[in-house]
Amino acid sequence: MNLIFDWFFSQYKGIDTHLIVLEIIGVIFGFLSVWFAKRGNIWVYPTGIISTLIFTYLLAVFTLWGDMLINFYYTIMSIYGWILWTKSSKDHIHVDVSKTTRYDVLVCSLLALFSFVLVTTVYYLKPYIQNGFSTKNIVMGFQYFSWVECVDIFTTAIFLVGMWLMAKRKLENWIFWIIGDVISVPVYAYKGLFFTSFQYLLFTVIAIFGYIEWKKNLNKQQRTSVELHS
């Protein structure tokens, strides 16, 4: 057990203490956000905003551009979702759930395409950006993309769609979270962000239960609607 702990914390050797503390705080608020989401509770947004702002900063420090962009997007969408949930909630805490429509599928497809193009462009220009926006002594090309960057492009699109569906209170948002979370567990471990990797493992479990709970709520809503109109 001691060997495991020694190995785990050795991965943070050379990293400033304040960055490690920020990661832990971000993980805690991220966990709270997903827990509130599972409950269909509006507190998913204020807790989520704190977490995503912290990770936007951390990922910028570690030059993980795709992850940084998606966390910045989370922050904007959290504000948008907070407003939507407040307007739609009867008690200002909980909201009704609905299923994805054809229009939602179209919007999600466009969002995924937008994300793919944007994050691919950012990674393509990464050497240029890191070189102080100078083309001197740098090489650029898709062939220089690492496998981590390719996965990042894919998961960014997944989470982008998931966040939009959550803001719209669509049941299927959990499917995207589950897929993205499962992929993120080993990826973040490889990146050296082990607390974050563990966070995504917890996210996966909560997302599964979140889907089950939202499905039950949707079925309950549908039964109530049928009874009211019968």
Contacts in CASP RR format, 6 or more apart in sequence:
PFRMAT RR
TARGET T0000
AUTHOR 0000-0000-0000
METHOD contacts of the structure
MODEL  1
MNLIFDWFFSQYKGIDTHLIVLEIIGVIFGFLSVWFAKRGNIWVYPTGII
STLIFTYLLAVFTLWGDMLINFYYTIMSIYGWILWTKSSKDHIHVDVSKT
TRYDVLVCSLLALFSFVLVTTVYYLKPYIQNGFSTKNIVMGFQYFSWVEC
VDIFTTAIFLVGMWLMAKRKLENWIFWIIGDVISVPVYAYKGLFFTSFQY
LLFTVIAIFGYIEWKKNLNKQQRTSVELHS
8 194 0 8 1.000
11 192 0 8 1.000
11 194 0 8 1.000
12 20 0 8 1.000
12 192 0 8 1.000
12 194 0 8 1.000
19 58 0 8 1.000
19 61 0 8 1.000
20 195 0 8 1.000
22 54 0 8 1.000
22 57 0 8 1.000
22 58 0 8 1.000
23 54 0 8 1.000
23 58 0 8 1.000
23 193 0 8 1.000
23 195 0 8 1.000
23 196 0 8 1.000
24 195 0 8 1.000
25 50 0 8 1.000
25 54 0 8 1.000
26 50 0 8 1.000
26 51 0 8 1.000
26 54 0 8 1.000
26 55 0 8 1.000
27 51 0 8 1.000
27 195 0 8 1.000
27 196 0 8 1.000
27 198 0 8 1.000
27 199 0 8 1.000
29 47 0 8 1.000
29 48 0 8 1.000
29 50 0 8 1.000
29 51 0 8 1.000
29 54 0 8 1.000
30 47 0 8 1.000
30 48 0 8 1.000
30 51 0 8 1.000
30 199 0 8 1.000
31 199 0 8 1.000
31 202 0 8 1.000
31 203 0 8 1.000
31 206 0 8 1.000
32 43 0 8 1.000
32 47 0 8 1.000
32 48 0 8 1.000
32 51 0 8 1.000
33 43 0 8 1.000
33 44 0 8 1.000
33 45 0 8 1.000
33 47 0 8 1.000
33 48 0 8 1.000
33 51 0 8 1.000
34 44 0 8 1.000
34 177 0 8 1.000
34 202 0 8 1.000
34 203 0 8 1.000
34 206 0 8 1.000
34 207 0 8 1.000
35 206 0 8 1.000
36 42 0 8 1.000
36 43 0 8 1.000
36 44 0 8 1.000
36 47 0 8 1.000
37 44 0 8 1.000
37 166 0 8 1.000
37 206 0 8 1.000
37 210 0 8 1.000
38 206 0 8 1.000
38 207 0 8 1.000
38 209 0 8 1.000
38 210 0 8 1.000
38 213 0 8 1.000
38 214 0 8 1.000
39 94 0 8 1.000
39 213 0 8 1.000
40 94 0 8 1.000
40 95 0 8 1.000
40 213 0 8 1.000
40 214 0 8 1.000
40 217 0 8 1.000
41 93 0 8 1.000
41 94 0 8 1.000
42 82 0 8 1.000
42 85 0 8 1.000
42 86 0 8 1.000
42 89 0 8 1.000
42 92 0 8 1.000
42 93 0 8 1.000
42 94 0 8 1.000
42 95 0 8 1.000
43 93 0 8 1.000
44 166 0 8 1.000
45 78 0 8 1.000
45 79 0 8 1.000
45 81 0 8 1.000
45 82 0 8 1.000
45 85 0 8 1.000
46 82 0 8 1.000
48 74 0 8 1.000
48 78 0 8 1.000
49 75 0 8 1.000
49 78 0 8 1.000
49 79 0 8 1.000
49 82 0 8 1.000
52 71 0 8 1.000
52 72 0 8 1.000
52 74 0 8 1.000
52 75 0 8 1.000
52 78 0 8 1.000
53 71 0 8 1.000
53 75 0 8 1.000
55 67 0 8 1.000
55 68 0 8 1.000
55 71 0 8 1.000
55 196 0 8 1.000
56 68 0 8 1.000
56 71 0 8 1.000
56 72 0 8 1.000
56 75 0 8 1.000
58 193 0 8 1.000
59 65 0 8 1.000
59 66 0 8 1.000
59 67 0 8 1.000
59 68 0 8 1.000
59 71 0 8 1.000
60 68 0 8 1.000
62 191 0 8 1.000
62 193 0 8 1.000
63 126 0 8 1.000
63 130 0 8 1.000
64 152 0 8 1.000
64 191 0 8 1.000
65 119 0 8 1.000
65 122 0 8 1.000
65 123 0 8 1.000
65 126 0 8 1.000
65 129 0 8 1.000
66 119 0 8 1.000
66 122 0 8 1.000
66 123 0 8 1.000
66 152 0 8 1.000
66 153 0 8 1.000
66 156 0 8 1.000
67 152 0 8 1.000
67 156 0 8 1.000
69 118 0 8 1.000
69 119 0 8 1.000
69 122 0 8 1.000
69 156 0 8 1.000
70 115 0 8 1.000
70 119 0 8 1.000
70 155 0 8 1.000
70 156 0 8 1.000
70 159 0 8 1.000
70 160 0 8 1.000
73 160 0 8 1.000
73 163 0 8 1.000
74 159 0 8 1.000
74 163 0 8 1.000
77 163 0 8 1.000
77 164 0 8 1.000
77 167 0 8 1.000
78 163 0 8 1.000
80 167 0 8 1.000
81 166 0 8 1.000
81 167 0 8 1.000
84 167 0 8 1.000
84 168 0 8 1.000
84 169 0 8 1.000
85 95 0 8 1.000
85 167 0 8 1.000
85 169 0 8 1.000
86 92 0 8 1.000
88 95 0 8 1.000
88 96 0 8 1.000
88 169 0 8 1.000
89 95 0 8 1.000
95 169 0 8 1.000
96 169 0 8 1.000
96 217 0 8 1.000
96 221 0 8 1.000
97 169 0 8 1.000
97 170 0 8 1.000
97 171 0 8 1.000
97 214 0 8 1.000
97 217 0 8 1.000
97 218 0 8 1.000
97 221 0 8 1.000
98 168 0 8 1.000
98 169 0 8 1.000
98 170 0 8 1.000
98 171 0 8 1.000
98 218 0 8 1.000
99 170 0 8 1.000
99 171 0 8 1.000
99 172 0 8 1.000
99 218 0 8 1.000
100 108 0 8 1.000
100 165 0 8 1.000
100 170 0 8 1.000
100 171 0 8 1.000
100 172 0 8 1.000
104 165 0 8 1.000
104 168 0 8 1.000
104 170 0 8 1.000
107 164 0 8 1.000
108 161 0 8 1.000
108 164 0 8 1.000
108 165 0 8 1.000
111 157 0 8 1.000
111 160 0 8 1.000
111 161 0 8 1.000
111 164 0 8 1.000
112 157 0 8 1.000
112 158 0 8 1.000
112 160 0 8 1.000
112 161 0 8 1.000
114 160 0 8 1.000
115 156 0 8 1.000
115 157 0 8 1.000
115 160 0 8 1.000
115 161 0 8 1.000
116 153 0 8 1.000
116 157 0 8 1.000
119 152 0 8 1.000
119 153 0 8 1.000
119 156 0 8 1.000
119 157 0 8 1.000
120 153 0 8 1.000
122 129 0 8 1.000
123 145 0 8 1.000
123 149 0 8 1.000
123 152 0 8 1.000
123 153 0 8 1.000
124 140 0 8 1.000
124 141 0 8 1.000
124 142 0 8 1.000
124 145 0 8 1.000
125 140 0 8 1.000
127 138 0 8 1.000
127 139 0 8 1.000
127 140 0 8 1.000
127 144 0 8 1.000
128 134 0 8 1.000
128 135 0 8 1.000
128 138 0 8 1.000
128 140 0 8 1.000
131 137 0 8 1.000
131 138 0 8 1.000
148 187 0 8 1.000
148 190 0 8 1.000
148 191 0 8 1.000
151 183 0 8 1.000
151 187 0 8 1.000
152 187 0 8 1.000
154 183 0 8 1.000
155 180 0 8 1.000
155 183 0 8 1.000
155 184 0 8 1.000
155 187 0 8 1.000
158 176 0 8 1.000
158 179 0 8 1.000
158 180 0 8 1.000
158 183 0 8 1.000
159 176 0 8 1.000
159 177 0 8 1.000
159 180 0 8 1.000
161 176 0 8 1.000
162 173 0 8 1.000
162 176 0 8 1.000
162 177 0 8 1.000
163 173 0 8 1.000
165 172 0 8 1.000
165 173 0 8 1.000
165 176 0 8 1.000
166 173 0 8 1.000
166 177 0 8 1.000
171 211 0 8 1.000
171 214 0 8 1.000
171 215 0 8 1.000
171 218 0 8 1.000
174 207 0 8 1.000
174 208 0 8 1.000
174 210 0 8 1.000
174 211 0 8 1.000
174 214 0 8 1.000
175 211 0 8 1.000
177 203 0 8 1.000
177 207 0 8 1.000
178 204 0 8 1.000
178 207 0 8 1.000
178 208 0 8 1.000
178 211 0 8 1.000
181 200 0 8 1.000
181 201 0 8 1.000
181 203 0 8 1.000
181 204 0 8 1.000
181 207 0 8 1.000
182 204 0 8 1.000
184 197 0 8 1.000
184 200 0 8 1.000
184 203 0 8 1.000
185 197 0 8 1.000
185 200 0 8 1.000
185 201 0 8 1.000
185 204 0 8 1.000
186 197 0 8 1.000
187 197 0 8 1.000
188 194 0 8 1.000
188 196 0 8 1.000
188 197 0 8 1.000
188 200 0 8 1.000
189 197 0 8 1.000
END
